[in-house]
Amino acid sequence: MKKSIIATGAASLALAAMPVVGVFAVDTSTSTVTDEIVVTVPSSCAITSTQTNTSEGVGDGLHTDNSYAVTMQNGELRQDIGATSTHAADQNAGSAISIACNDTSGTPAGPSWSLTAQGGEYSGDTFVASTEMDAAGSGTNIQTSIAEGSTTGTTSSWAMKVNGATGVSIANSFDNWHVIPGATNNTIATGNGAVEAVITPVYRVYIGTAQETDTYTGHVTYTLTSPSA
């Protein structure tokens, strides 16, 4: 009886195991994961300078510093600083701002853009506004002016204007001598992506007959917005 019981139990175990083996043998299902990568390049414009200088990150953009160094005498007037110059004492004279867009479609072609100017410079990510040419030593800071008599006499002054190329609209009378702008909303030029725009800022400096010996430094920062508001 014991043998009979054992044989029956073994047969039962074998039958019970068969369905389990069969399930694993026919299962051929798989699982997958698919990644989709979407990159969108919007219509935009970029600003560059023809002068090669150190560039550093400012906020979310790129900042480039240009430098123009000239030597002047009391009573002297210069109206070509920043333009192409033949003065032997000039350093890094002549630079243009270029604006190029990645889209030339549509009517008008490409995205619109606007260029603003403000006296001052960045210190890290912080903009420090100023319309003065600051004295390095004890000299009197030079103020911006286009008033009558600002290019003669005892008092120094400085001013700016913008030369534009075809396809660029110079705004707010900046195509003539203009005071260094002190606010943030001074649009100096507008355009669109149909043409690669070239803009040349030019500076006028008069050193008054009473101006002290010193080194004087002024800054103007240009900001491109595209598409323009």
ZIVEN-V78121 format. One record per residue. N is the residue number from 1. PSI is psi in whole degrees, 0 to 359 (999 if undefined). D_CENTER is the distance of its C-alpha to the mean C-alpha in whole Angstrom. Layout:
n: {N,N}
psi: {PSI,PSI}
d_center: {D_CENTER,D_CENTER}
This chain:
n: {1,2,3,4,5,6,7,8,9,10,11,12,13,14,15,16,17,18,19,20,21,22,23,24,25,26,27,28,29,30,31,32,33,34,35,36,37,38,39,40,41,42,43,44,45,46,47,48,49,50,51,52,53,54,55,56,57,58,59,60,61,62,63,64,65,66,67,68,69,70,71,72,73,74,75,76,77,78,79,80,81,82,83,84,85,86,87,88,89,90,91,92,93,94,95,96,97,98,99,100,101,102,103,104,105,106,107,108,109,110,111,112,113,114,115,116,117,118,119,120,121,122,123,124,125,126,127,128,129,130,131,132,133,134,135,136,137,138,139,140,141,142,143,144,145,146,147,148,149,150,151,152,153,154,155,156,157,158,159,160,161,162,163,164,165,166,167,168,169,170,171,172,173,174,175,176,177,178,179,180,181,182,183,184,185,186,187,188,189,190,191,192,193,194,195,196,197,198,199,200,201,202,203,204,205,206,207,208,209,210,211,212,213,214,215,216,217,218,219,220,221,222,223,224,225,226,227,228,229}
psi: {324,321,320,318,318,317,317,318,321,319,319,319,320,316,322,330,336,313,325,315,320,322,312,331,328,358,107,18,153,162,142,159,129,125,134,126,119,124,123,128,107,162,129,168,155,148,134,166,145,347,136,109,171,133,144,153,137,116,236,8,196,137,134,135,124,151,132,122,125,156,127,158,161,135,3,144,129,131,19,16,125,341,173,128,148,7,127,332,353,147,129,39,127,109,145,154,126,141,116,141,154,5,122,19,173,179,112,163,131,169,150,156,161,146,125,159,145,136,131,181,166,139,98,234,5,128,130,108,140,136,10,155,111,138,136,329,232,9,165,126,145,127,157,137,144,16,158,132,5,358,17,165,201,337,131,160,164,155,177,162,171,126,127,163,181,136,358,132,116,129,158,39,21,358,356,171,134,147,154,123,139,347,172,349,28,88,128,340,151,161,192,178,4,328,142,115,143,124,133,106,139,144,144,130,130,129,111,159,343,7,133,152,125,179,128,134,129,159,143,130,133,135,128,133,126,129,150,150,999}
d_center: {97,95,94,94,91,89,89,88,85,84,84,82,79,79,79,76,74,74,71,69,69,68,65,63,64,63,60,57,54,50,47,44,40,37,34,31,28,26,22,20,17,16,15,12,10,7,6,8,10,14,15,15,14,13,10,10,9,8,10,9,5,5,6,8,11,13,17,20,23,26,30,32,35,36,37,34,32,29,27,25,22,19,21,23,26,29,30,31,30,26,24,21,21,20,16,14,11,11,10,12,13,15,18,20,23,24,25,23,22,18,16,16,12,12,10,11,12,14,16,15,13,12,15,14,13,14,14,17,17,20,21,23,23,25,28,28,32,34,33,32,29,28,27,25,28,29,32,35,36,33,33,37,39,38,35,32,29,25,23,21,20,18,20,19,20,22,21,18,20,19,20,22,23,21,22,25,25,23,23,20,19,19,18,15,16,16,15,16,15,16,16,17,16,20,19,16,15,15,15,16,16,20,21,25,27,30,32,35,39,39,35,36,35,32,28,26,22,20,16,14,10,8,6,6,9,10,13,14,16}
